[in-house]
């Protein structure tokens, strides 16, 4: 009979996987305050009140700039206290803003709500959510980030379907109510109840390694060699600025097309239903890109994977310029979905792998404060280009060039030597 008191007992369940699930739920309904969803609301809201697309987009731009300041404050707070309550507060604000959106009747009311929601989305969620999984995993960080990242493409595909269906059935005001309720139930509640800061706070080690030396997961050499940069130390290395510049250029195109994809397709003669379907497919396929990014990071250096991904994003914009039918729209949705689905996961992995997890919040805060400017500028640039030229051709061509530049900068970002 086999003894049960041997030196290698069955390892206990690692709580980090609960954290991965909570992060996934958070990103699921956080997709509400993203441009694929807002793209569906753009035409119904502007047509209701007679606003221009630039007026609509202006609220999102201002909110993104507010988020830059919020990101600088969020980083140190997350490093010290963890992301749990910062994220909970952000989800409550976003959920409440969509509930109240159903009541707006003036442009200033729309601006007040969207500036608040967009500000916490880009200034709090983007920073606090970036440190959740890296704090719990090192060796399996790519796999864990890939799994946690599935929540966003799931939300970005299902939430537009919900918003579009409710808008068609009852109206955009009822759709905003549904969106707000989803954020509060799916993201705010699990985050408040289950999220924890670091494994050390629970007497654990990253990846499920046991404090008594019994490993529940392979430890390898990566954990022992993990860098630990403070923000000041990281600021002395060109890699930080090259990564920020590359990611900023990517976001310029990403947010520009995400908000204007549905209007662009309907303007070239594609039906609204087909355009929304393409948007949903692009988000759903993004799940495969997210998983691929995580697993590729565990096999290749994140620098090379990210540079290749930005090249694919540039090719996706070239394809979008040729879209003039529902079939081409679907082809673009699949290709761009794979490319952009990998991008955010790779960006978060890059900062964690380059600079370590101990001060990741502060480093992410500075990075997001910078990238929020181009994230906010992309949709406004696209709206202005359309209002001035009655076409998106010029601005989408610019997005091809910005993604090519992002690929070159990412490739040039050599990791710094650990201090």
Residue, then its C-alpha position, 0 to 999 in steps of 0.5 A: x500500500x502506497x504511503x501518504x506521508x512521503x516527501x512529495x505530497x500533491x501540491x495544493x491549488x494555487x490561488x493565482x488561478x483564481x486571480x487570473x479568473x477575476x482579472x478575466x471577468x474584470x476585462x470582460x465588462x471593462x470592454x464596455x468603455x472601449x471604442x468597439x462598443x462606443x462605435x456602435x453608440x456613435x451614430x444613434x447618439x449623434x443622430x438623436x441630438x444632431x451632434x457631429x462625430x468630432x463632438x462625440x469623440x471629443x468627450x473620449x479624447x478629454x477623458x483620455x487626457x484626464x486618464x494620463x494624470x490619473x495613471x501617474x497617481x494610480x501607479x504608486x498607489x497600486x504598488x503600495x496597496x495593491x489593485x483590488x480597491x482601485x479596480x473596484x472603484x473604477x468599475x463602479x464609476x464606469x458602471x454608474x456612468x453608463x446607467x446615467x448615460x440613459x438620462x442625458x439630454x445635453x452635450x455637457x452631460x455626455x461629456x461629464x459622464x464620458x470624461x469620468x468613465x474614460x478617465x478611470x478606464x485609461x488612468x486606473x484600469x489600464x494601470x491597475x489591471x496590468x499588475x494583477x497577473x505579473x505579481x502572481x506569475x513569473x515562469x508561467x506569466x505568458x500562459x497566465x496573461x494569455x488566459x486572463x486576457x481572454x476576458x477582454x475579447x470575450x467582452x469586446x465580442x459579446x458586449x457589442x452584440x448586447x448593445x447592438x441588439x438592445x439598441x435595435x430592439x428598444x433604443x440606445x438609452x436602454x442599451x446603456x442601462x444594460x451595459x452599466x448593469x453588466x459592469x457592476x455585476x460581472x467586474x465590480x463584485x468579483x474584484x471586491x470579493x476575490x482579488x488579492x495583491x501578491x502571493x506573498x500576502x497569502x504565504x505563497x510564492x509566484x507560480x505556486x512554488x511552496x515556501x517550504x521548498x516543495x514546488x507546485x510549478x516549475x521554477x526554472x532560472x527565470x524566477x531567480x534572475x527576474x529583474x527588479x527596477x524602481x521607476x528611477x532605475x528604469x528611467x535611465x534605460x533607453x528600453x523604457x522610452x522605446x517601448x513607450x514610443x512603440x506602444x503609443x504609436x500602436x494605440x494611435x491607430x488602434x483607438x482610431x479604427x476601433x471607434x470608427x470601424x462601424x461608421x467607416x464600413x457603413x459609409x462604404x455601403x456595408x450594412x450596419x448588421x454586417x459592420x457590427x458582425x465584423x466588429x464582433x468577429x474581430x473581437x472574438x478572434x482576438x481571443x486566439x491572438x491573446x492566447x498566442x501572445x502568451x504562449x509565444x512569450x514563454x518560448x521567444x523573447x517578448x521583444x521579437x514577438x511584439x515587433x512582429x505583431x506590430x507589422x501584422x497590425x500595419x498589414x491589417x490597415x492596408x487590408x482595411x483600406x480595400x474593404x468594400x464588401x461584407x466578405x472583405x470586412x469579415x476577412x479584415x476582421x479575422x486578420x486584424x482580430x488576431x493581430x490586435x488581440x495579441x498586442x495589449x497582452x504583449x505590451x503588459x508582458x514587456x514591461x513586467x519582463x523588462x523591469x520586474x513586478x515589484x515596482x510595476x505599478x509605478x512604471x506602468x503608470x508613467x507608461x500609460x500617462x504617455x500612451x494615453x495621449x495618442x490613445x486619446x488622439x487617434x479617434x479625434x484625428x480620425x473624426x477630424x479627418x472624416x469631417x474635413x475630407x468626408x473620408x477615412x482613407x487619409x487617416x487609415x494610411x497614416x495608421x499604416x505608417x505608425x504601426x510600421x514605426x512601432x514595429x521598428x521601435x519595439x525591435x530596437x528596445x533591447x532589455x536593460x541589464x538588471x540593477 
